[in-house]
Amino acid sequence: MIRNEKDPDRLQESVSLKIPKKQGENAIQVLTKLKLLNRKLAPQMIDDTLHVPLSREPQPEERKQLDRALGKQSLSHEKFLSRSETVGSLQQVLAQKLPSSIIQLVSKSFDIIGDIAIIELSPTAEPYEESIAEALMKLHKNVKTVYSKAGPITDNLRLRPLHHLLGAERTETIHNELGCRFKIDVSRAFFSPRLSAEHKRVAEQVRPGECVVDMFAGVGPFSIMIAKRLNDVQVHAIDANPEAARLIGENAKMNKVQDRIKVWSGDARVVVQDNLSGIATRVIMNHPSQAREFLEPAYKALRRDGGIVHYYTFAEGLDSESNARKELAAALDNSGWKIEKTIETHKVRGVAPMKWQVAVDAKLTSS
Ligand SMILES: C[S@@+](CC[C@H](N)C(=O)[O-])C[C@H]1O[C@@H](n2cnc3c(N)ncnc32)[C@H](O)[C@@H]1O
């Protein structure tokens, strides 16, 4: 049932999941994970309900997983607009303005953080940057400012130089991620909306009573999501970037979890050595380019009877996941600690052709 459609030939029938608007982001993630989302059709907002087209009828086990993740939901059959008939992509909007040779060069990949969009442009597309930024704002009405990436991300603090393209020249914004609100400064502290499923995945594993050390906390997405889910938890959020640490503090207050998050501004090695030895049930090490150099403070933070480490690294090729596990095991050689059990290994996101950020969740014990 589509209210605004003039040409019925452009409609396609599909199984449909109806969910409250506020659960939209969550539902899209769960459906993507279950490979149930029909990407050829456009979801519809009717009143306060989102109607999401599915690629097929869910199996009984998938129904249970959907119910667990989203609460009991109703399925029906409905008509949806084909995506090719919607405004669709940046490329489609640009087709009205730029030669097709340039459109092909415009990256499909851009991030939206709060009301700020950050796009990656190849040098050949740069002369058209303003038109591209205008198209982006036309396509995403909530975007008020557009930047392009102006260089590689730095090694330690993971900051990226930005070039202002359009809209108000400000870098602070408020970003919503799965029920948490984050104040973010896109030029002064690391944040990636591409990690939101990973933040949720880890947060859901934490149990009441745990003590978590988030060694590379950024603006606090893991820490805050964990503290928001559980009252009975203690989180230590560390970041070497003072601006990131300041924002964790603000974000903890904004999400009303400041009583269970302690913010530490400084090098994780020093903070753990001086303050957090032997206290953690779980350590999050989301600094993939350098995590292996920080294993010593990670296991030092764990309780003497062991605990869980969420280890992140970059790994390439067909064996990326087993290579990530081997890297973790090798980094523990001669440390007096070992992997008791690998709980899960998975690719978090692609960062280059055949190269991924990989997560290894492992239970470590002292040997
Ligand atoms: C990839 S970001 C991860 C941010 C956050 N966990 C997230 O998911 O958004 C890595 C973070 O580690 C911080 N960092 C780098 N070196 C550090 C160190 N020696 N001690 C503590 N934090 C560090 C950086 O400032 C950056 O915010």
The ligand as a Tripos MOL2 file, in Angstrom:
@<TRIPOS>MOLECULE
LIG
   27    29     1     0     0
SMALL
NO_CHARGES

@<TRIPOS>ATOM
      1 C1         40.1820    3.5230   15.6480 C.3       1 LIG1
      2 S1         39.9470    4.7360   16.9000 S.3       1 LIG1
      3 C2         38.6960    3.8430   17.8010 C.3       1 LIG1
      4 C3         37.6740    4.7140   18.4500 C.3       1 LIG1
      5 C4         36.4880    4.0260   19.0840 C.3       1 LIG1
      6 N1         36.8040    2.7920   19.7580 N.3       1 LIG1
      7 C5         35.3600    3.8110   18.0990 C.2       1 LIG1
      8 O1         34.9010    2.6840   17.9120 O.co2     1 LIG1
      9 O2         34.8930    4.8100   17.5170 O.co2     1 LIG1
     10 C6         41.3740    4.5710   17.8880 C.3       1 LIG1
     11 C7         41.4470    5.5400   19.0410 C.3       1 LIG1
     12 O3         42.6330    5.2300   19.8010 O.3       1 LIG1
     13 C8         43.1590    6.4300   20.3080 C.3       1 LIG1
     14 N2         44.5740    6.1720   20.6510 N.ar      1 LIG1
     15 C9         45.6430    6.1080   19.8480 C.ar      1 LIG1
     16 N3         46.7440    5.7960   20.5400 N.ar      1 LIG1
     17 C10        46.3650    5.6140   21.8260 C.ar      1 LIG1
     18 C11        47.0410    5.2570   23.0150 C.ar      1 LIG1
     19 N4         48.3550    5.0290   23.0320 N.pl3     1 LIG1
     20 N5         46.3310    5.1750   24.1580 N.ar      1 LIG1
     21 C12        44.9940    5.4250   24.1770 C.ar      1 LIG1
     22 N6         44.3060    5.7780   23.0790 N.ar      1 LIG1
     23 C13        44.9730    5.8670   21.9130 C.ar      1 LIG1
     24 C14        42.9410    7.4340   19.1940 C.3       1 LIG1
     25 O4         42.9450    8.7650   19.6780 O.3       1 LIG1
     26 C15        41.5820    7.0060   18.6270 C.3       1 LIG1
     27 O5         40.5430    7.7490   19.2080 O.3       1 LIG1
@<TRIPOS>BOND
     1     1     2 1
     2     2     3 1
     3     2    10 1
     4     3     4 1
     5     4     5 1
     6     5     6 1
     7     5     7 1
     8     7     8 2
     9     7     9 1
    10    10    11 1
    11    11    12 1
    12    11    26 1
    13    12    13 1
    14    13    14 1
    15    13    24 1
    16    14    15 ar
    17    14    23 ar
    18    15    16 ar
    19    16    17 ar
    20    17    18 ar
    21    17    23 ar
    22    18    19 1
    23    18    20 ar
    24    20    21 ar
    25    21    22 ar
    26    22    23 ar
    27    24    25 1
    28    24    26 1
    29    26    27 1
@<TRIPOS>SUBSTRUCTURE
     1 LIG1         1 GROUP 0 **** ****
